[in-house]
Amino acid sequence: MITKEQIKNIGFTEDQIYLELKSGEKVFYSLRNLPKLFNANKAQRENYKLSHFGIHWEDLDEDL
């Protein structure tokens, strides 16, 4: 499990979300499994909060 302390940045490609870790590693997840994020606009995708429970997008009511 990846902790919020390990995450340096969160980014998106057209159909993936990726976590850039402080170690330099990138972990990719398909947005096809997260339809709310897949259909979201850039501003909605970038409006997230990191917590000990994961990543939360309040505007979309989505968690990862």
NORQUIPE-V12701 format. One record per residue. N is the residue number from 1. RES is the residue in one letter. PSI is psi in radians with two decimals (999 if undefined). Layout:
BEGIN
N:RES:PSI
N:RES:PSI
END
This chain:
BEGIN
1:M:2.41
2:I:2.30
3:T:2.80
4:K:-0.47
5:E:-0.40
6:Q:-0.31
7:I:2.18
8:K:-0.70
9:N:2.68
10:I:2.29
11:G:3.03
12:F:2.51
13:T:-3.01
14:E:-0.68
15:D:0.30
16:Q:2.67
17:I:2.50
18:Y:2.58
19:L:2.10
20:E:2.06
21:L:2.74
22:K:-0.39
23:S:-0.18
24:G:-0.24
25:E:2.58
26:K:2.35
27:V:2.18
28:F:2.49
29:Y:2.43
30:S:2.32
31:L:-0.23
32:R:-0.44
33:N:-0.08
34:L:1.31
35:P:-0.56
36:K:-0.72
37:L:-0.64
38:F:-0.70
39:N:-0.04
40:A:2.71
41:N:3.05
42:K:-0.79
43:A:-0.71
44:Q:-0.73
45:R:-0.65
46:E:-0.10
47:N:1.35
48:Y:2.88
49:K:2.38
50:L:2.42
51:S:3.12
52:H:-0.26
53:F:-0.24
54:G:-2.62
55:I:2.34
56:H:2.31
57:W:1.70
58:E:-0.73
59:D:-0.54
60:L:-0.13
61:D:0.90
62:E:2.52
63:D:2.59
64:L:999
END
